[in-house]
Amino acid sequence: MLLIASLLTANLSRVCNSDLWVIGPTGAILLLLCALAVFQISPGVSDALADPSWRIARDVAGVTEPNRISATASVPWIAFGSCLLFVLALLRAYLLATGEEAARQMLKAIAYAGFAYALYGILAHLLAPTMLLWRSKEYYLPYATGTFVNRNTAAVFWGSCSVLFLGRLAPIVSDALMAKPARRHYDYSFTDHPASLAVGFLTCLVATGMTGSRAGVLLTLLSLACLANLHLMQLRFQSRHYWLGAGAVAAATIVGFLLIGGNVIGRVGLFGLTDGQRAEVYRTALEILRGHELFGIGIGNFETAFPPYRPGNLGSQGIWDKVHSTPLEMMVSVGLPLGAAICAIAVFFWGRMLWGAFSRLRDRDIPATAASVFLLGVLHSCIDFSLQIAGFAVVFAAICGCGLAQSISTTRRPQRA
C-alpha cells in the first residue's frame, strides 16, 4: 500500500518515451500474472485442464469441490502478492532514478543499509551464534546469516551490497589514477569518502565469506570482476592499459577467493560444486510440469504439488517447499509461454543495462553496477531461491530499477526548468 501510494504521487516530469520500453513490458507481465492467478483458482474448468487432485478428492473423500487448474483454492492469488511487491519496488525505484542524483542517493542508501546488516551479521555470529535476532537460531549455526534464516540468501544480499560499494569506489579510483596531478583533489562527504566506501566494501565481502555459501561467494566474485571489467572498458582503445587492468582484476578475484572463501573451499572439498539432491528435484519439477505446460500448476503451488512426486532416493530428510531454481519453479507455476516471456524480458533488461554501461558518456557506473548485481541475483536464483525471499527481492528490484532508468541518456529526458 505504501508503494502504491508512492507511485500515485510520483514525479513524472523526467519520464520520456524511452521509458516505455521498461514500464510497458513490466506492467503487461504484471497484468498477465494477475489474470493467470485468477484463472488458476477459478472453479469449473474442464477435466483436461484441471489438477487431478480435485477429482481424487471427489472420488475418495466425497467432497463437492469443483475442478480448478490450481492444486489449491487460494494460494496462487496469495502468492501473486510477492510478484506485485517486486514490480511495485522496481517501478518506484525506476521513476525515482530518472534523476541521476536521486539514483546515486538510492544506491548509496541500499549499500550502507547492507553494511549495517553485514556488521550486525558478523558481530552476531561472533558474540551470539545461536541467536537469530531475538529467536533461537535453528539452522546454519556454524555460519553467519545476519537477519536471514538461509545463508545463501544472506550471501547474495551482502554480495550485492559489496558490488554497490565497488561501483562507487571504482570510478573514484580510476579517475584519480588517470587524471592529471592538478585534478586529483576531491571534496567528499563522509559517506562518499574512499575510505568509508572501502570499509563498507570489505565488511560486506567478509560477511559474504562467513556465510560459507559456495554459489554466493563464487558468484559475488564473478559479479565484482564483471563490474571491474565494465569500468575498464573505458580503456578498450588503449589495449596495453586494458589488459594490464584485466589481469589485475583476475588476480584480485583469485586473492579475494583465497581470503574470504575458507569455508567455501572446505565445503567444495567435502561436497563438490554440484548438489545431487537439487538435480533430482529439478528432474522431478519437469515431471510435474508435464501436462501443465500451458497454464502451470498454480503460482506458489510447488510445495503442495511436490510430495506425490517426491522420489525415494531423496530420503525422508529435507523440506522441499521450493525447487531451488526460481526460473524452473516459475515455468512449473505459470506455464511455459508466460515463463518464457518473463525470461526474455529479464534478458532484455540486462542487455539494456549493459548497453547503458557502454554507451553513456557520463554516469555509466550506475547501469554497470546494476548490471553486475543483476548478474549475481539471476545466476544465483537459477540454483537457489534468493529472488523468492522478499528481503532480497525488494532490494534487487530497487537496484535494477536504478540501473534501467540510468541506462537512458540524459539528453533524451526533459530538462528541469
N, C-alpha and C positions, 0 to 999 in steps of 0.2 A: 504493500500500500504506500509505503514511503517512496519507493522508486517510481511508482505510477504518479504520485503527486509531484515528484521532482520532474518527471518527464513533461507533465502538463504545464509546468511553469518554466520550461527550458527556454533559453535564449537562442533563437534560430537565426539571428542576424548574420552569422558566419556560414550558414549552410549554403551549398552550391549544388549544381546539377550532378556533379561527380559523386556526391554523397549518396545518390540514389542507387549506385552500384553496390553499396553496403546495406543501406536501410531497406531497400526493396526486397532483396533475397532473404534477409533476416526476418522481416515481417511476414513474408509469404510462407516461410518454413514454419513460423510460429502458428499461423492460422491453419496450415495443413495439419500440424501436430494436434492442435485443439480439435479440429474436425475429426481426425482419426481416433482420438481418445473417446470422443462422444460416440462414434460409430462402433468402437470396440466393445463398449459396455451397453450398447442399445440392445434390447431384447427382441426376439423374434426373427433372427437371421436364419438362413437356410441351413440344413444339416451339413451341406458341403463346406460352408464357411465356419460353422460353429466349432468351438472347442469340445472334444469328446467327453470332457468331464461332466458337462451338463446332462448329456444323455445317460451317462453312467449313474449320476445322482438320481435321475428319474427312475431308471430301471432297478437299481439296487436299493436305494433309500426311500423311494416313493415320494420324493419331493416334487413340487409342481413348478419349479423354476424353468423359464423359457431358455431357448438357445441364445448364446452370446459368442462373439468372436473371442473375447477375453475369457481367461480361465477364472477370473474374479469379477464381481459385480461393480466394484468401485475403485480398485487400485489404479487403473490407467488414468482416471481423472485426477486422483490424488497425486500420482507421480508426475502428471503434467505440470504441477506447481514448480518442480525443480527446473523444468525446461523454461517456464515463464520467468523464473528468477534469473536464470542465466542470460536470457535475451534482454530483459529489462536492464540488467547491470551493463551488458555490452553496449546497448543503445544509449544509456545515460552517460556512460564514460565517453562514448563517441562524440556526442553533442557537446560535452564539456571540453573535450580535447580539440575541437576545431580551432581553438586559440592555443598558440604554441606555449605560452607561459602557463596556461591552465593545465596543459598536458604534462609539462615538467613538474608542476606542483603536485599533481595527482600521482605520478610515478614516484616522486620523492616521498610522499606520504605513505605509499604502499611499502616502499623499500625500508623506511625507518620503522614502520609497524612490524615488518618482518624481522628487523634487527632486534626489536623489543621481544618478540616471540622467541627468537633464537637465543637471546641472552637468558630468558626465563627457562627455555628448554635445557640449556647447558647447566645452569645452576640447579634446576630441579633434579636433573639426573645425578649430579654430584652430591647434593645435600639431602634429597628426599626421593630416591629412585623407585620407591614403592607407591608413590602417590601420583595421581593424575588430577591436578588442581586439588579439590577438596575430597576426592574419592580415592579409593584404593585402586592401584594400577594392576590390572589382571593379565595384560599381555605385553610382550616385548620388554620384560623387566631389564635385560642387560643393555638396552639401547635407549637413546634419547628420542622421545616422541613429542615433547612440548605439550601443547594442549590437544594434540591429535591422539586418537586411540591407535591408529595404524602408522607404523614407522615409515612406510613407503609414501604415504600422503605427506607426512612431515618432511621427508627428504625432498620431494618435488616442490613443496611450498618454499622451504628455505633455499633450495637451489634456484628457484625463480627470483627470489629476492637478491641473491648473490649476483645474478645476471643483471638486475636493475642497478645495483651499485657499480658493477663494472661498466655498464652502459653509460653512466655519468662520469666515471673516472677515466675511461679510455680516451675520450676526446680531449680532456684536460691535459693528460699526459702527452698525447700525440701533438697537441698544439704547442706545448712547452718544448718538446723535442725538436719540432720542425720550424718554430718561429725564430726570428732574429732576436739577438740578445735584448734589444730595446723593447721588444714586445712581450717579454716574459714576466711582466708584472700583472698580477690579477688581484682584484678585490673580491674576496669570498665571504659569504656568510658562514656561520659555524657549520651548518648542515651541508654546505656546498664545498667546504674546505677539503682538499685531497686527503688530509689525514683522517678526517671524520668518515669520508667515503671508504677509505682503505680499512678502517676499523670495522665498519658495517659489513663490508665485503668479506673480510676474513672471519668475522663472527658467524655470519650465515653459512660460510663454507665449512667451518669447523663443525657447526651444528648438523649440517648435511652429512658429514662424515661419521658423526656419532650415531646416526640412525642405523648404520650397518646395512642400508638398502643397496643391493647390488645395482639394480637398474637406476635408482635415484642418483647415486654418486656418479656412475658412468655417464648417464645422460646429462647430468649437470655439467660435467667437464666437457662433454661434447658441445653443449649449448654455449658454454663460455668460449670454447675455441671457435665456434661458428661466429659469435659476436665479435671476437677479436679479428677474425679474418674479414668480416664485413667492414670493420673500421680500416683495416689495412688496404682495402680495395681502392682507397683514395691514392695509394701509391702504385696502382697497377700499371701506370705508364712509366714508372721508374723501377724496372724489373729487379735490379740488384737490391734496392731497399725493400721491395715487397717480399722477395724470397728470404731475405735475412729476417724480416719480421715474422713470416710464416714459420720459419724454423724455430724462432724464439717461442712462438705460441705453442708449437708441438712439444718443445722441451718443457715449457711451463706446465702443460697439461700432464705430461708424464710425472714431473716432480710433484704436482698437486695431487695426483692419484696416490703416489707413494706416501705423501704426508698425511692425507686425510682418509685414505682408503684402507687402513689397517684392518678394521672389522670386515670390510668388504673382501679383502684378499683372503682372509681366513674363511669366510663363507663360500667364496668361489672355490677354494681348495677343497672344502668339505662337501658342497652340494653341486658344484659346477655352475655354469652360466644359465642353464636351462632348468625348467621345472617340469618334470614328467606329469605331475598331477594336473597342472594347468593345461598341458597339451591334451590330456584326456577329457577335461571339461570342455575345451574348445571343440573337440570332436563330438561330444555329446550335444553341445549347443547347436551344431549343424544338423544333428539328428532331430532336435526339437523344431528347428526351422522348416524341415521337410514337411510339406503340406500347408505351411503358413507363409509361403514366400510373398504373397501379395499384401496382406494386411498385418502380418506378425501375430504374436500370441498375446499382445497387450502390453502397453508401456508399464514397466515396473513389475511384470509378472514372472520373471525368471525364477525367483525364489519359490513360487508356487508350482511352476511347471517342471522344475528340475528333479524333485525326488522320485517320480515314477521312472525316470530315465537314468537315474544315478547308476553308473557302472560298479560292479562288485569290486574291481581292483582298486577303487578309491578307498576301500575300507570303511570303517564306521567313524573315523575321525575327520574333523574339518567341517566347517559350516560354509557351504557354497551358496550364499544368497546372491552372489554376483558372478558373472562369467570371468571376471578378472581380465576383460578386454572390452573396453567401452564401445569401440566400433562394432565388434561382433555382437555384443548384447543389444546394441541399437538395431542391428539388422534383424535379430530374432524378435525384438519387441515391436518394431514398426513396419517390418517387411522390407524387401529388397528395393523397391522403387524409391520410397521416401528415404531409406537409409543411404542409398547411393547418391541421391540428390544432396543430402546433408554433407556427405564426404566430399562431393565435388565442390560445394560452396566453401568448405573448410580449406581445400587446396587452393581455390581461387583467392581466398582472403590471405593465405600465407604468401602466395605469389605477389599479391598487391603490396604487402608489406616489404617484401624483398625488392620489388621494383622501386618503392619509395626510398629504400636504403641506397639504391644505386643511382637513381635519377635526381634526387633532390640536391640542390646546391648548398642549402643550409638545413640545419636541424635533422640531418639524416640519421643521427644517433637514436632518435626516438623510434622510427619504424624498424631500425636494425635491432634495437633492444627487444621490441615487441615480437619481432620475427623469431628471435632466439628463444624467448620464453614460450612462444607458440610451439616451436620445435620440441622443446623439453616436455611441455604438457601433453601434446598429442602423442609423441612417441611413447611416453610413459603410460598413457591411458590405453595404448594398444596392448599392453601386457599387464595392466592393473586397472584399478577403478578410481584413480585420483580425481578425474573430472566429474565423478558422480558424488563427490563429497563437497557440500556447499562451501565449507571453509576454504577450500582451494578454488573451486569453480568460480566463485564470485570475483576473487582476486584475479584469476586468469582472464575472465571476461573483461574486467576493467582495463587490464594491461593491453589486451588485444584491441579493445576499443580505442585506446590512445594511439596505438601503432597504426591502425587503419585510418583514423582521422588525420594523422600527420603524414600519411603516405601521399596525400594530395598537396600539390604545390600551393604555396601561399598566394601566388599570383592568380589562381583560379577562384579564390574566395573573395566575397565582398569586403572591401576595406572599411575599417571603422572610421567614423567621422571624426 
